Amino acid sequence: MNSELYNEILSDYLLPFCTAKYDLELKLHQDNDPRHNSLLCRSFLNLNNIDWIKSPPKSPDLNPIELVWNELKEFVGKKMIGTGTDASTAVREFEKLMTPEKCIRYINHFETVRFFSFIN
């Protein structure tokens, strides 16, 4: 995947999904992958008023999306996956569990960890 494809994903999927599912100010957590930090991506985020929170790569304590990926991997790992269709079905089942309240819990976890890391 390159910056252009990543930007298309943000445009074609992230914005419509967030608009349809969440009535909240959008805060996007990204690690320091070069695609996330490209001029194209940063311009897109600025143009669409998306607050970007940069986090270290693969750091579950500092990056809520890593918590989501971990939970998704565990959820799918417990399923009997034999085909691509099985995998797609499992991901769609997991998607139904991702409520706005659950996302807020992940973000609040991040805020708590970030607070404690600054006072220690």
Secondary structure, DSSP 8 states (H G I E B T S, - for coil): --HHHHHHHIIIIIHHHHHHH--S--EEEE-S-TTTTSHHHHHHHHHTT-EEEE--TT-TTT-HHHHHHHHHHHHHHTS---SHHHHHHHHHHHHHH--HHHHHHHHHHHHHHHHHHHH-
